[in-house]
Amino acid sequence: MAAPTRAVAGVTSGLRRSPVPRPLLLLQTIPAAATAPFAARDRRRWRSSPAFSSVNPNEVSHFNALAAEWWDPHGSSRLLHLMNPLRHDFIRACLQSSSDSAPRTGRLAADGTVTYLDIGCGGGIFAESAARLPSTKHVTAIDPTPSVLSVAKAHARKDPSLAAKLSYKQCSVEQLHVPAEGQGYDIVTLFEVLEHVDDPGAFLDRVRPLVRPGGWLVMSTIARTWTSWLTTNLIAEDLLRIVPPGTHDWNKYINEEELRGHLAGKGWDSPRVMGVVYVPGLGWKEVKGSEKVGNYFFAVRKG
C-alpha cells in the first residue's frame, strides 16, 4: 500500500463517491462501488471532461498537515521512501525495453540527456533522487501544496549540486506550458497521484501533450479490490495508523484494465506493468500478478 502521497486531485467529473468503510462497520458495510455494475461505474470514472481543476482543496489541506514529516524516513512518508528504489528500477526497465525500437530513448539512460516532469512531487523524494542520476539533464517537479513544496525546496538547498538539475514549481498541470508538437519531457511521472484524482480520464488527457514522442508516462497507483481495501484502508489507516487516516479513498483506486482501456487508441504503446507488495521488515518487493489486487506500476510510451 502507498504512504502519504501528493495532492493533485480533480473536482468536476460529477462522480458519485461512497464513504470508505470504517472498522466498526466491517461486518455490515460494503463499499458502495463494489456493488455497482462495473460497466456503469467505469463510464462515470473515465468520462473525460475538458473543464476541470486538478487541485482539490481537501487534498491540499491533508498533505499540508503532513509536510513537516516528509523527509523523516520513519514518519508518515516511510513507505514512500521505501518504494523509491522500485520507481527507478521500473523506469530503467521502460528505457531498456525501448532501446531497439527507439534508439534515442534507449540511449537516454547513458547519455545524460534525460528530462523529467514529476507531477505531484510532494516533498521531493523521487525528484531529488532522479536529479542525482548521472543520466539526468533536468527534473521539473510540480505540486500545488505550498507547505509540502516549501519542505521540498528547503531539503534540496542542502545539496548545492542539485541547483542546476532540479526546479520546483507550485502549480497544477493545467498551469504548465504545453510544449510544441514533437517536444516535451522524456519521462513524466505520476507516482501515487491517480488515486487522488476525481477525473482520471481528463487528467491523463491533459498530461499527454507533456510527454515527447518516444517518451514515457510512468505511474504508480492501487487496484480497487477487496484486498487493497483491507490492507490500505482498514489495516494501514484505521488499525495500525502507519498511514494517516483519510489519505486514501478506496472508491478512487484504479484497476489496471481501466488504465489500459482509457489509454487505448490515444497514441500510446508498449504498456508495461509491475505489481508490488509491501513486506514488513523487507520493504517493497515485485510480485508478479499482484497488480490485480493492490499496488502496481504502469507505464506507456508515446508513439
Secondary structure, 3 states (H helix, E strand, C coil): CCCCCCCCCCCCCCCCCCCCCCHHHCCCCCCHHHHCCHHHHHHHHCCCCCCCCCCCHHHHHHHHCCHHHCCCCCCCCHHHHHHHHHHHHHHHHHHHHCCCCCHHHHHHHHHCCEEEEEECCCCCHHHHHHHCCCCEEEEEEECCCHHHHHHHHHHHHCCHHHCCCEEEECCCHHHCCCCCCCCCEEEEEEECCHHHCCCHHHHHHHHHHHEEEEEEEEEEEECCCHHHHHHHHHHHHHHCCCCCCCCCCHHHCCCHHHHHHHHCCCCEEEEEEEEEEEECCCEEEECCCHHHCCEEEEEEEEC
